[in-house]
Amino acid sequence: MNATWNARNFLVQVSLLHENVPSHDVYPFTIPAIAGLTDLRFDQPVTFFVGENGAGKSTLLEAIAVASGLNPEGGSRNFNFSTRASHSGLKNFLRLSRSARRARDSYFLRAESYFNVATEIEVLDREPGGPPIINSYGGKSLHEQSHGESFFALFMNRLRGDGLYLLDEPEAALSPSRQLSFLSRMHELVGAGSQFLIATHSPILMAYPRASIYLMAGGPPRLVSYQDTEHYAVTRNFLTRTEQMLDVLLDRSKD
């Protein structure tokens, strides 16, 4: 455990209150990683949740975000819109343990609903009073940019530092080179006192050295090293043995 960073983090632990869970036969407690959750510590400035689709990464991240006072569909604490109530009730069964530090900024990014955030910004900016919200995102409509550009406008402009940032698959709209740029930007924000919780499939992002990686797969989340993730192993194997892998995947032995 890195005690120094743990003391600097805003959120130091999340616990599942098993005694309050009415049944493990209903969603999301049917997900093994959620059902097996006990105490999850955040000892690094960056924490990654990794695992296969359906492993519970986004479900857990969303619950932590909502329990932290953020909008389920994304945005800052000032966003309270809802286009579809699709989030689980997991946040009602979580206990968040916080340090004495208080975040000056916070944000929840959901890749799948960032379009809705962009629309809400335009709706709010049509109302009178106060500076335009879009100024905090670089001043250009997010709908007038590519998906990747609008993501990067958020990272470079809206995330100000000294903040708690929860990101659900931030790599979804980013090219590999942009993912590298995001790594650099995240490091800047960590240096500015920020904490990140990130659900991801990206082996590029997972390489960040000041991070804990929790694998969610068939049981309670457990800490793993970067080199022990399937994402690293599969990507490395494919890049170093491309033709052999393609022979197997495409069954080219029959050609």
Helices and strands as residue ranges (DSSP letters): H 3-8, E 11-16, G 18-20, H 32-35, E 39-41, E 46-50, H 57-67, G 90-93, E 94-98, E 105-110, G 111-113, H 114-125, G 133-137, G 142-144, H 147-153, I 154-158, E 163-168, G 170-173, H 176-191, E 195-199, H 203-206, E 211-215, E 222-224, G 226-228, H 230-240, H 242-249, G 252-254
